[in-house]
């Protein structure tokens, strides 16, 4: 047995993300970097937003690095800061309309890629692949976050 599946998974992910970023650039989101996508994904599942501390924990970076990333995304119009509902010293970071538009573009592209996979290997194989990957991800019994590997 060869141990090539992890490398193939990494290459498949890289292929998908290269296509996504090329597509984003063509749609006017040419200032989005891979690290931004992890922020967008995290915020897109939190309607109330997140603090810079929460983002830092999720991304595996310091609060200062998270604040710097939020500053950059805010300057580019992808996120907004809003008052925290219970802590006057803290601010909540939420996706701005431009951030939501970027997320929608990524989801559209992912759907297109999955449709191509159906054409390539068949719907049953794609369904099995999805189910098998979900099983692999959950087999550890631990919550697995989608975040960068620094």
N, C-alpha and C positions, 0 to 999 in steps of 0.2 A: 504494500500500500504506500503510495506517495503522499506526502504532506503538502499538496498543492492547493487544496480548497481555500485556506485562508488567503493565499496570494491571489487566487482567482476572484474571491469576494472583493478584495481590495482593488483589483484592477477593474472589476465591473463597476464598483462605486466610483472610481476615478473617471471611467468612461462616461458614466451618467452625469457626474458633476461637471466635467469639462463641457459636455453638450449643453447642460443647463446654463452655465456661465456664459458660453458663447451666445446662447439665445437671449439671455438677460441683457448682454451688451448690445445686441441688435435692437432690443426693445427700449433702449435708453437707460438701462440700469447698469451702465458700464463702470460705475464706481463701487459696485458690490463685490466684496471679497468673500472667500469661503467662511471666514470666522463670523461674518455678518449673518450668514444663513443660520448658524446655530442660535444666534440671538433672536432672529425672526421666528424660527421654529418654536423656541421656548415661549416667546411672548404671544404667539398666535394661539397658544393653548391656555392662556391666562387673561381672560377678558379684563380683569382689574389691573393687569400689568404686574410688574415686579420691581423691587428695589434694586439698586446697583449691587448691594450686598448679595441678594438672591441670585442675580445674574453672575456675579463673580464666583459664587459657590457652584452654580451650574456649569460654568465654563472652566472651572478649575484655575481661576486667576485671582489675583488680589482685588480688593475693593477699588484700589486706585486704578488698576488696569481696566476694570469694568467701567469705572467712571469715564476714563479716557475713551473707551470704545463707544459709550453712550454719547459723549460729547461729539464724537466724529459722526455717529449716525444721526444725531439731532441736527447737526450743521448741514447734513446732506438731505434732510427732510424725511428720513425713514422712521424716526421715533419722536415722541413728545414726552415731556415731563409734566406730570400732574401732581397736585397735592396728595399726600398720603391721607387716607381716610381717618387714621387714628393717631398718627405721629407727625406733629407739625414740623419736626426737624428733618423728616425724610420726604422723598419724592418718589412717585411711582413712574416707571417708564412703560409706555404703551406704544404700540405700533401706530404711526400716523397713516393717513390715506396712502401715501407713497409706499410705505412699508407693506401695507395690506395688498397693494397692487403688485408689488414684487412677489409676495407670497403666492398670490393667485397665479402669477405667471409661472412660478416654479411648479405648482400643482398641475397646471395645464401641461407643462412639458413632461412631468413625470407620467401623467396619464398617456401622453403620446408615446413615450418610451415603452411603457408597459404594453400598449396596443401593438407596437412593433414586435415586442417579444412574443405576444400571442401569435402574430403572423409567422414568426421565426420557428417557435417550438410548440405552438398549440396552446389553447386555453387550458386544457387539463394540466399540462406541464407547468404552466405559469401558476395555476391554483395550487398545485402540489409544491412548487418552489416556495410560494408565499407561506403555505402552512408549515413546511419544513423549517424555513427560516424563523418563523414565529416560535416554533417548538424549540429550536436551538437557542434563541434569545432568552426564552423564559425558563429553560432547563436549570439554570443556576439557582432559581428561586429568589434572586435578588432583582430589585428594580434596576433597569439599565437605562441610563440617560443617553440621549443623542447629543453628544458634545465632542468638541475637537480633541484629538490626541496631540498634545503639545510635545 
